[in-house]
Amino acid sequence: MKAENELKDQINDERAYITLEGDDGSKHECEILDVFEFNDKEYVILIKLEENSEEADNENSRLVIMRLIRKGNESTFQTIEDDDEFEAVMEHIEAFAKASEEEELGL
């Protein structure tokens, strides 16, 4: 997908950041780590850039996976509400990470 590749190129060329706003109105600055397609939908992996907090010490609490919705030139990040969808996406990410690690190790 051309738009996905353009966003990936932007991420690879320079760091891409967004600000997420929580339900409670809190704002979190995040760096976009990756954009990928799975089951005909786009997803994004973000990491919260928390400084001076307990979250900064726990990488798992800093990672955020969201659905990416594109309409024209606009991109919207949407929370994955469905538990089955979220679990399937996590399994996909874990399998990809494991395969990448094995490839790096030459296995």
C-alpha positions in Angstrom: 0.0 0.0 0.0 1.5 3.3 -1.1 0.3 5.4 1.8 1.6 2.8 4.3 5.0 2.8 2.6 5.1 6.6 2.6 4.4 6.7 6.3 7.0 3.9 6.9 9.6 5.9 4.9 8.8 9.0 7.0 9.3 6.9 10.2 12.6 5.5 8.9 13.9 8.9 7.7 12.9 10.9 10.8 11.2 10.2 14.0 7.4 10.7 13.8 5.5 11.8 16.9 1.8 12.2 17.8 0.0 13.3 20.9 -2.7 11.0 22.3 -5.4 12.3 24.5 -6.8 9.9 27.2 -10.4 9.6 28.3 -9.5 11.6 31.4 -8.0 14.4 29.2 -4.4 13.5 29.9 -2.0 13.9 27.0 0.7 11.5 26.0 3.5 12.3 23.6 4.2 9.1 21.5 6.7 8.1 18.9 5.4 6.0 16.0 7.6 2.8 15.9 5.9 0.9 13.1 2.9 0.7 10.8 1.7 -2.6 9.5 -1.3 -4.3 7.8 -3.0 -7.3 9.3 -6.3 -8.9 8.3 -7.0 -6.1 5.8 -6.7 -3.4 8.4 -3.8 -1.0 9.3 -2.3 -0.8 12.8 0.4 1.3 14.4 2.8 0.6 17.2 3.5 3.6 19.4 5.7 4.1 22.5 4.8 6.7 25.1 7.6 9.1 25.7 7.0 9.4 29.5 9.7 11.1 31.5 10.0 11.2 35.3 7.2 8.6 35.9 6.9 5.0 36.9 5.7 4.2 33.4 9.1 5.3 32.0 10.7 2.3 33.7 8.2 -0.3 32.4 8.4 -0.6 28.6 5.3 -2.8 28.4 3.1 0.0 29.9 4.6 2.4 27.4 3.8 0.4 24.2 0.5 1.2 22.5 -1.1 -0.6 19.6 -3.9 1.1 17.8 -5.9 0.8 14.6 -5.0 3.3 11.9 -7.9 4.7 9.9 -7.0 6.8 6.8 -9.5 9.1 5.0 -7.9 11.1 2.2 -4.9 12.9 3.8 -6.2 12.4 7.3 -5.1 9.6 9.7 -7.0 8.7 12.8 -5.7 6.4 15.6 -8.4 4.3 17.1 -8.4 2.2 20.2 -8.9 -1.5 19.5 -12.0 -2.2 21.6 -12.6 -5.8 20.6 -10.6 -8.2 22.8 -10.4 -10.9 20.0 -9.1 -8.4 17.5 -6.5 -7.1 20.0 -5.4 -10.6 20.9 -5.0 -11.6 17.2 -3.0 -8.4 16.5 -0.7 -9.1 19.5 -0.1 -12.7 18.4 0.8 -11.3 14.9 3.2 -8.8 16.4 4.8 -11.5 18.7 5.2 -13.9 15.8 6.8 -11.2 13.6 9.1 -10.2 16.5 10.1 -13.9 17.0 10.8 -14.4 13.3 12.8 -11.2 13.1 14.9 -12.3 16.1 15.5 -15.7 14.7 16.5 -14.1 11.4 19.0 -11.9 13.2 20.5 -14.9 15.0 20.7 -16.8 11.7 18.3 -19.6 12.9 
